[in-house]
């Protein structure tokens, strides 16, 4: 088979798998709603993420904003990652078997799970892969144009997710401790860095103007989420992401250290070690480091294809291609939202065997956290629609939620044209328009929050409309409250609350 046709086969297979592993009864993920709503509020930065994902959200909006297109783009980015590694293997001298082995390894990996969600993670992994790809080209050809492509990879990676800074922190000393430190004598490196700075400058300016909320986000992340991570757990989980092809990427690491042929790329080994060490020190989430592995899979595939090229070993080559699928397919229904929520409820798969049901709170639950974040949203939107239709036709009704998942899900699944929910959580905090008088409120509160006499005294009428009752939903117990006929200045109260919350993000506490 011609290489081009075989690559096309792997790309189509990638798309097919991405759609097949998500049961249609699941809603979108809570994080996806936030990114989709950013399309209505384009800016050079947001509280938790840079702007690139919002640009794709605009494209999704133009295409109809359906779930098909929301899932299409992360699948597409995953397919492009396969193409990059495919060509990288060729650049390293790998044959068609090596390219196929690398493609199979990427297909049978944690990338399938990451690529089902419209989040910055997919582009993050692609940009990390492009950084290594462009450096391989540069050191092979000595053509300075690849330094500019390197700069673009970093710049767009930065505009997608700040996580790529940690790759830079690992790459810099890795180049210094190898003979590739000569790159620092190339004037084009500094011109390319200037290009990268120019590209990311609008986001840096936005961060400065808004009190560097990215630093606040990192501080809150460290305080409430990363604190539950362990360094040993971080390192252990590294073995799980590509466990079906562990023999490939470990071989890649081994080849970088021992093979004379890969001596020019030994900086990749040290980048892996330094970056992993930094993440371990900061007790990072394990998936932050996934971008390190595609390059190792490419290197390992080249080495293995040559090792098994001659004599009796050549007969074992088909087995190498079969090992990743054989190890991956049994776990596929556990790693992905493959079964319907009702099937999971009635006959729970053994998620605990792989530790998948341990959430960010450090506790074990009946279902993986990502799956629980994909259940109950359309039900919540229906409850809010019911409450909204009960409101008077005159006067302004504002919908305020506890968190961005609730607000974004209501905005996405509501069947009432123009209905928009807000929250003082995440970027929605900056999207409040309180110029027009608020007459009625629909409050969407988490299960532990109760309506107090304070809220009741502000309005003429109160009703509890309903709550999410589905057992597997992370938002189980979230309640929709109906408050009609304001007797106080709700706008002034909300303005004060918004101002107080902004102080936290803008470092003015």
Secondary structure, DSSP 8 states (H G I E B T S, - for coil): --HHHHHHHHHHHHHHHHHHTS-TTS---HHHHHHHHGGGS--S--SSS-SHHHHHHHHHHHTT--HHHHHHHHHHHHHHHHHHHHHHHHHTT--HHHHHHHHHHHHSSTHHHHTTS-STHHHHHHHHHHHHHHHHHHHHH--THHHHHHHHHHHHHHHH-TTHHHHHHHHHHHHHTSGGGGGGG-HHHHHHHHHHHHHHHHHHHHHHHTT-HHHHHHHHHHHHTGGG--HHHHHHHHHHHTGGGHHHHHHHHHHHHH-STTGGGHHHHHHHHHHHHHHHHTT--GGGGGGGHHHHHHHHHHHHHHHTSSGGGGGGHHHHHHHHHHHHHHHHHHHTT-S-HHHHHHS---GGGGTTTB-TTS-B-SS-HHHHTTSSHHHHHHHHHHHHHHS-SSS-EEEEESSHHHHHHHHHH--STT--EEESSGGGGGG---SS---EEEEEE-TT----HHHHHTEEEEEEEEE---TT-TTTT-EEEEEEEE-S-HHHHHHHHHHHHHHHHTT--
